[in-house]
Amino acid sequence: MNFKAPFQSITWNDDHITIIDQTYLPEREVYVDLTTEGQVWDAIKKMKVRGAPAIGITGAYGLYLGLRNAPETSFDSFYNEADRISEYLNSARPTAVNLSWALKRLNATIFAVKDKPISEIKQIILDTAKTIHNEDRRLCKSIGENGLDLIPDDARILTHCNTGGLATGEFGTAFSVILHAHHAGKLKQVWVDETRPLLQGSRLTTWELQKAEIPFHLNVDSAAAFLMQQGKVDLVVLGADRITKNGDTANKIGTYSLAVLADAHNIPFYVAAPYSTIDMDLETGSEIEIEQRDADEVTNFGNKQTAPDKVDVYNPAFDVTPNRLITAIITEKGVIKPNYKTNFEKLFS
């Protein structure tokens, strides 16, 4: 199935990255140039760019930006600088495994070509970052194609957060499944959780659905249970920021609630993510580091304060869904079903 994505959220332009600054959406479509690793760190930390695959792509380009003017006198000092910048960039969003995955891949590439001139190594770093970007475009398309068989006719899909082209190199992960179902004529409509506290569903996913001319309704997060009770949801499809060896999955806060609800109503619950999101170094979800975000995201809405001063706030960015609640995981390499540990080991063998 061939069709064009309605926009590009990340591009490399000669000597810098250009991103859609997602903090301005949906009111304004603002493009921002990033020319240093510090700007990349800031863009990732402040969620100007977000979504695990998009963060990985941006971080890869960010490592090149940090190294392009590094001294070329000694490989050891150059490699140490690469390691320092990688740790710095990874500190921006530690939960999303794609960022550390991309940086580790680049550092391994640097070490593998250590006998080459450093000027040549710099070009290899940029070429590898571009490869990561292009690979993500292809794999997102494959995720959508692989998930298509799971979608019934006239499907009513509920999704959470944002998993589209804004979150990836192109097409998206869970959004790619939705997009392919739409183009195949199998989709009736999408239910979009607003996704508190930063409203990535209402600000971003609805923006992408409008761009793609896909029918949808926006709902508050707490309406999901009632929608399922009324029989208005056929399946849940959403993304992941990290998947452990046993299939436990970290995703945007609120995902676990949806998994419990879907299980209670006998509704299939699908996770769509690239295989790079699978972290075989972690056995279970209890080992995943969960990012805690600023209280202001909860105590303020826009420019209006919505809670008293000095109120204590619990604001985790992610939660962890146990593998037993996940019907299947859709990757570019195919649809993976339980037992996840056994099937992941086959995938990585």
N, C-alpha and C positions, 0 to 999 in steps of 0.2 A: 504494500500500500504506500503510494507516494503522494505526499503533500508537503507544502512549505509551512514552517513554523511562522506565527504571525509577528515575531520580533526576536531580537538578539539582546540578551541582558549583559553579556560580557563580550568585548572584542579587544583584540590586540592591534594597535595602530602604530606601526613603525617603531616607536620607542616608549610606549606607555599603554596602560590598560584604560579602557573606557567602560564604565558600568552605568546601568540605570540605578540611581540612588533611590532605593526602595522606601526610604523614610518619607519621601515626598508623595508617594502614591496613596490614593488614586487621584488626588487633586491635580498634581503636576507631573509630567513626564520629564524628569531632569537627568541629564547625562553628565557624569563627573569623570575627569581624567585623574588617574593615579600614577604618580611618577617615582615614588619612593616606597621603601618597605614600611616606613612609618605611616604613610597614608593608607597603605594596604591594611596594616594592623588596625588602624582606626576605623576603616570601612567595614572590616569584619566584626570588630568589637561592638560598634554602634549599629550593626545590622543594616548598613547601607547596602551591603551584599549579604545574602543569607541563603540557607539551604545547604546541606552537607556537600553535594557535588560542586556547587558554585563556589563555596568557600575553598574547597580543595584546588579548583582551577585558579582562583584568584591568588591563593597562597603560593602556588607554583610560580606564577608570574612575579609575585612579590619577592620570592627568593632571588630570582634573576635581577630584579630592580635593585636589590640590596647588594648584589655582588658585581654588577656590571662595571663599577668604578673602583673595585677593590684592587690593591697592589698586585702585581704579577711577578713578584720576585721569588716567592717560595710557595710550593704546593701545600706544605703543612700549615702555614699561616692562612692560606686561602681556604683550606678545608676547615680549619678551626673557625674561621669567620662564617663559613656556610653553616656550620653547626650552631653557632651563636644566633644567627639570624633565624634559623629554623625554629629553635626553641622560643625565640621572641614571637614569631608569627603564630606558632602553635598555642601560645598562651592566650591569644585573643578569644578562641572558642574551643576549649579542650574536649568537649563531649563529642563533637562531630569527627568521626574517625577519618573521613576523607581528607581533612586538612593534614593530619599527621601522616596519613598514607602517602599523599602526594609529596610531602617534604622528605619523607624517608626514601621514596623512590628517586627523587632528585639527588639526595646525598649519596645513595648507592651508585647512581650514574656517575657522579663526580669522581668517586673513588675508583670506579672501574676504568676511567680514562685519565688517571693521575699522571701517566707518562707523557701526555700531550701538553703542548704549550697552554698556559692558563688562558690566553686570549681565545684559543680554540675551545677550551672547556666552557668558557662563558657562552659561546654560541651554542654549544651542545645543551647547556642548561635551558636556554631560550627555546631551542628546537624541541626539547623534551616537554617543556611546559605547553607548547603548542600541540604536541602529540596527545598529552593528557586531555586538553580541551577538545580536540577532534575525536578522541576515543569516547569521551562522554557524550558527544552528539550522537555517535553511532549507537552506543549502548542504550541510550534513552529511547531511541526509536525501536530497538529490539525489545526493550521492556514492554513497550506498548503493544507490540505485535504478539509477544508471548502471553500477555495477559488477556488478549482478546477472546480466547476460547472460554475463559472463566465468566464472561459477561453474558447474561441471558438477554433475550430480546426484550425490548421496551424496558431496559434496566433503569432503576432509580438508585443512584449511587450516592452514598453519604461520604464526604471527605472532610479532612481536618487539616488546618494550617495551609501551607502553600507548597506544592510539589511540582510546579510547572517550570516553564522556561526561565522564570525569575530565579528559581532555586538550583538550576542546572546549566549545562552548556547549551541545551536546546531541547524542546519537547517536554522534558520533565520525567518524573518517575511514575508516581501514581497518576499524575495529570496526563502522562503519555498514554496510559491505559484508557483514561476517560476520552482523550482526544481521538485515539484509534477507534474506540467504540462509537463515537459520534460519526466519524467518517465512514464507518461500516454500517451505519443506519441502525445500530443496536441500542442506542441510548435514548431514553425518554426524558430524563432530567437529572440534575445534580443537586443534592442538598449540601450547602456549604456552611460548616460551623464558622462562626465569627472568629473563634480562636483567641480568647483572652490570654494575657492582658494586652498584647500588641496588635491584635486584630489582623493577623496575616491572612486569615480567610476572607474577611470582609474587605480589607484594603487591597489585597493582592490577587487572591484566587478569583474573586468576582471580576476583577479587572482583566485577568487572562481569559476567563470564560467569555466575557463580552468581546474581547479581541477575536476569539475563535468562533463566535456566534453559536455558542452552546447554551441550551436552555438550562436555567438554574433558579433556585430559591436560596436566599440567605436566611439562616436561622441562628438564634442565640445558642450557645453551647448547651445550655440546660434544657433545650427543647428536643435534643436528640432522642432521649428516652421516650418521650411522648410520640414522636414520629414513628419510632419502631413499634410501639404499642398499637398504633393505628394501622400498622401494616403498610406504611408508606416508604419503607426502605428495603431494598432487595439485597444489598451488599454494602460493605464498608471497604473502601480502598484508600490507603494513605501511605506515607513514606516512612523513612527511618533515618536516624543519625548514626546509630551504631547497633549492630546485631552481634551477639556473642556466640560462642561455639555451640551452645545448646539451643539457639534460636530465640532466646530472650531479646527483646528489642527496645531500645531507647528511641523515643520520638517526642514530639512537642507535647508539653503538659496537657493533659486531657485525653491522650490516646488510650491510656489504660482504662479510663472510665468507659470509653466507647467499646473497648474489647469486652469488658464485663457485660455491658448492655447487649452487645451483639450475641454473646454466648447465651444470655438469658432469653433472648428472643429467637434463637436458632437461625441467626443471620450470618452468612459467611463473612469472615474478617480477613482481608488480604493486606499484606505489606508489600510494597513495590520499592525495590532499591537495587543499585548496582552491587555486584559481588564484592567490590572494594569496601563496601559498608560492613561486611562480615569480618569481625575481628577475632581471628582464631587464637589470639593470645589470651583472650578472656574466656573463662569457662562459663560463667553465668552473669546475669544482669546485675547481681549484687556487687560486682567488681567495677561497674561503670561509674566514672566520675560524673556527677550531676552538677551542672553549672547553676549557681545561685545568682540571680540578677538583682538590679537595684530596686529598692522599695518604691521609688518614684513611679515605676511602671504600673504599680497597683494603686498607689495613693493619689495619682493624678490621671485625669482623662483629658487629653489635649492640653489646654491651658488652664483647666479648672481642677482645683483640689477636690478630691472626692472622699477623703478620710481625714480624721483629726490629726493635728501635729503630733509628732513623736510616737505614732502608733507602730507597734511591732508588726513586721510583714514577713511572710514566708513566700518566696517567689522563685521556686525552681523552674528552670527553663524547660526541663524534660521530665518524663516519668518512664518507667520500665514496664513493658507488657510481657508477662510470662509466656513462654512458647506454647503452653497448652491452650491458650486462647487464640492462637493464630492458625487460621485454616491453611494458608499457604503463603510462601514468600516468592514474589515474582522478580526474577533477575534477567539480565541480558542473556544468561546462559540457560534459561529455562525456568519452569515453575518448580519450586522445591517444596515438598510436603514432608510432614513428620515421618520418621524420626530425623530431626534437623541435624543433630550432631553427626549421625552416620552419613547423611546425604551431603553435608558440607565437606566432610572429609573426602568423599568421592570427588566433589567439585574441585578441591584444592590438590588432589593427588596427581 
